């Protein structure tokens, strides 16, 4: 495995561009590990409606970055007390949604440091039932990213202020607030250490769990390409916020695989626009599923016919097609 040196950059748009560039252009016969730390920012899941996830006034007043990532899942807050890790590997057809495979070495290092971390739920690392890390994945088909956060010394008060938590998410957790569910790794260390030492210990531990690492520094031409990707994608409002669709039907439900929020516009009895939002994880871009529904009569049987040969699990994970149809049309 090769460790990618991000040269200390803390701009989240640049770091996400670096991660995607490495995924798409680095040697496909090699596994890579990337660490990065971001300035205060909200990182939005690929399928989320950004404006409904953030406290816009607070973010504007405090100059907090808002950036969409390529992977699914929910919105997370990053600051200089949060360490992000990213494994870039080949997609073997079995690793998508296998969060245990990629979190196991991180959890082992934390355990060795005296932090009793474990993987729980869909994709969270917890200590004493408090979340210290969330993970997500994205695949191009041949290559994949498995990345996550490690809350080391994050300002927890900022998490609640910057994120606009949906009532459906709060209710599904028994009215627990975001702040009560998260914790910093530093709280569980017997001896306080700075972020730099934590990062070093984590890297050394991951070295020991794998074959010898080597460190790779990008060439000037590669950094230029990363900056170009940042300018053409991660700097753009259209990517980070997107345009909210016109709709006259909204349906929302939280499933075990995450929340699905549908915005549907029906004209003359046919679906003319549809947008699927949510914090789910899927192997295929949900835009493909949206395209299948365009032009279909807004009738339950017609929707069922349109989805007859479609594997809904490709877009959402373990979800029955009938459950998705009930959400699109209603089960009355």
N, C-alpha and C positions, 0 to 999 in steps of 0.2 A: 504494500500500500504506500502511496505517495502523499505526503502532507503538503498542501498548497499554502504558501505564504501570502497572505493578503496585504502584507506590508503595513499593518496597523490602521487601515482605512476604517472609518466609523460612519461613513455616509451609507444609509441603508439601501439607497437606490443603486449605488456602485457595488455594494456587496452582493445584492441579489442578482445584478447583472453579471458579476464575476462567477457566481454559482451556476447560473444558466449557461454562460459561455463555456465553463469547464464541462458541464454536462454534455453539451452539443458538439464540442470541438476537441476535447482532450482525447488522448489515446484510449481506444475502446478495449484494449487488452489489459488495462490497468485499473485498479481501484484507487480512489482518491479520498482524502479527508480534508475538510476545510473548516477552520474556526473563524468566526468574525464577531465583533462587538459593534452594536449600532448606537448612534446618538438617539435621544428620545424619539420614538416613532411608534405608529400603529401599523402592524403588518397584517393586511387583510387577506383572507383565504380567497382562492381563485374564483369561487362561485358565489361570493357574498355581495350583497348590496351595500356598498361602502357607506353611503349616507345614513343608513339605518343602524350601523354598527358603532359610529363614533359620536363623541360630543363635539360637534363642529366649532362651537363658540370657544370652548376651552382650548381646543387644538390650535385654532387661529391665534388666540391670545398668547399662547405659550410656544408658538412656532414649532410644533411637533410634526414630524414628517408623517405622511400617510402614503403607504406603498402597498400595492397588491403583489402577492407572490404567485408562482406558477402552480403551487400545490393547493389541495383542498383544505378543509378544516375551518376553524374559527379564527376570529381576529385576536391578536395578541399584542401586548405592549412590550416594547424593547427600550432599554436604556443602557448606560455604561456599566450597570451592575448585572447585566444579563449576557451570558456567553452562548453563542449559537454554534452548533456543530452540524456538519453536513457530510454524509457518506455518499459518494458518487460511484455507482457500481453498474455492472451489467444487469439487465432485467431478465431473470431466468424463468419468468412465468409463475413463480411461486412466492416471490418476495413482496409483491404489492399487498398491502394490508397485513403483512407479517411484521408488525412493529417490534415484536419480541426479539427477532433476529438482530435488529440494528440497535436496540436499546440495551441488550444484554451486556455488551462490553462496557458501556457507560455506567450501567448500574453496578457492575462488578467493581469498577474503580471507585465509585461512590461508597460502596460497602467497605472496601479496603480502607477508605478514609474515615470510617466510623459512622457513615451516614446510612441508615437502614432503608434504602430506597427500594422500590418495587414497582413493576408495571401493573397498572390497574385500568379498568374501563377500556375504552377503545384504543387510547393512544397516550395516556398520561403516566408520568412517573410520580409516585407519591411517597412521602415520608410521614408516618403517623397520620395517615388519611388527608394530608395536605399536599396539594399539587406543587411540585418544584420544576416540572418540565412537561411540555406538550410537544408532540411530534407529528409530522405529516410526510406525505410521499407524493412524488410525481414521476411519471414514466413517459419517455418518448416512444416506447415500444421496444427499443433495443437497450437503452440506458435508463437509469433511474436515480432519483435523489431521495434519500431518506434523511430528513433533517429535523432538528428540534432545538428548543430553548433550554437553557439551564439557568434558573433564577438563582443567582448567587448573592447579590446584594442590591436588588432592585428596590426602588422607592415604591412601596406598595400603595401609598396614598395616591400616586399618579395613575395607577391602574384603574381605579374606580372613577377617577375624574375624567380620564381620557376616553374610556370605553362607555358607550351607551348600551347597557345590557338590556336585551329584549325580555319582556315579561314572560314569554313562553319558556325561555331558558331558565329564568329564576324560579318559576313555578315548578319546572321539572326537577329542580334540585331541592325542593322542599323549602323554598323561600330563603335559602342561604345566599348571602351576598358574595360577590366575587372575592372581596378581601378576606372573608372567613375561610375560603377554600384554597388559598395559595400561601406559600411560605418561601423564604430564602434558604438556600443550602447553608449559608453561613450560620444560621440559627442552630444547626445541628452539629456543627464542628466543635470539638472539645477545646481546640486552640484556634483563635482567630488568625486568618491569613488573608493577605491582599489578593485581589483578582488575578494578578500576574502569577502568583504562586499557585493558585487553584488551577489556572489554565495549564501551567507547566506540569503539575502533578497529574492532571487528566491526560495530557498528551503522553507522558511517560508511561502511565498505566495502559493506555491504548497501544503504545509501542509493544509492551510486554505481552499483550493479548494477540498480537499478530506477528507476521514475519517482519524483519527489520524495515523501518520506514526510511524514506529519504525525503528531503525537503525540496520542493520545486518553486523557483521564482519565475514569474512570468517575464517574457521578453518585452521590450518596448512596443513591438508590433502587436503583441497579445493584449497589452494594457490599452493600446489605442482601440482595438476591437471591442474590448469590454466597455470603454467609455462611449463608443459608438452605439452599442446595444443599450446602454443607459439612456443616451439621448433620444434614441428612436423608440424606446418602449417605456422604461421605468420613470422617465421624466414627464411622461405625457398624462394629461388629465384623463383622456379617454381610457387609458389602461388602468389607472389607479381608481377612478371613480365610475367611469362608464356612464352612459345615458340611461336614465330610468325609462322603461318602456311605457307606452300608452297601455292602459288596462282597464277593464270594467269588471273583472272577477279576480279576487285574491283568495287563495286557499293556502293555509299554513298548518303544518303538523310536525311534531317532534316524534321521530322514530328511534329505535335503538341505534341505528346507523347515523343519526344526526337529524337536524332540522331541514325540512324541505319547504320552501316558500315559493308559491307559484303566482305569477302575474299573467293573466290571460286576457286578450282582447278578442271579442267575438263580434264579427260583422256579418250581417245577413246569414246568421246561423252557422258560420264557419269560423274556425280559429285563424285569425289573421296575424296575430302576434302572440308570442309566449316567451316568458323568461323564467328560468329556474334558478332560484337563489338557495343558499344553504351552507351548512358547515360539514357536509358529508364528504366522503372520500370515494372516488371512482377511478376505474382504469381508463375510461374513454371520456373525451370532452363532452360535457352536458349539452353544448351547442348542437351536437349531432342529433340528440334526442329532440331538442326544440325544433329543428328543421323537419323532423319526421311528422310532427304534429301540425305544422303550418298547412292550412288548406283543408284540414279534416273537419267534417261537420261536427258541431258541438253536441254530440249524441253519444251516450255511453257505449252502445254497440259499435258505432263507427270508430270510436277511440280504441276500443278493444281490438277491432280488426286491424287498425293501423299499427298496433303494437304486438300483433300476433307472433311475429317472428323476431321481435326485439328482446334482447337480454337486458332487462332493466338493471340487473346486478352489475353490468359493466359500467353503469353510470353512478350508482349509489352504494354499491356493496350489497350486503345480504338484505334484499327487499323484494317482496313478492310483487309481481306485475299487477295483480288484482288490487293490492294496497295503493299502488301508484295511481291506477285508474280511478279508484275511489276518491283519491285526493284531487285529481284533475276535474272530475265531474261531480263528486259527491256520492255518498253511498245511500241516498234516500230513494 
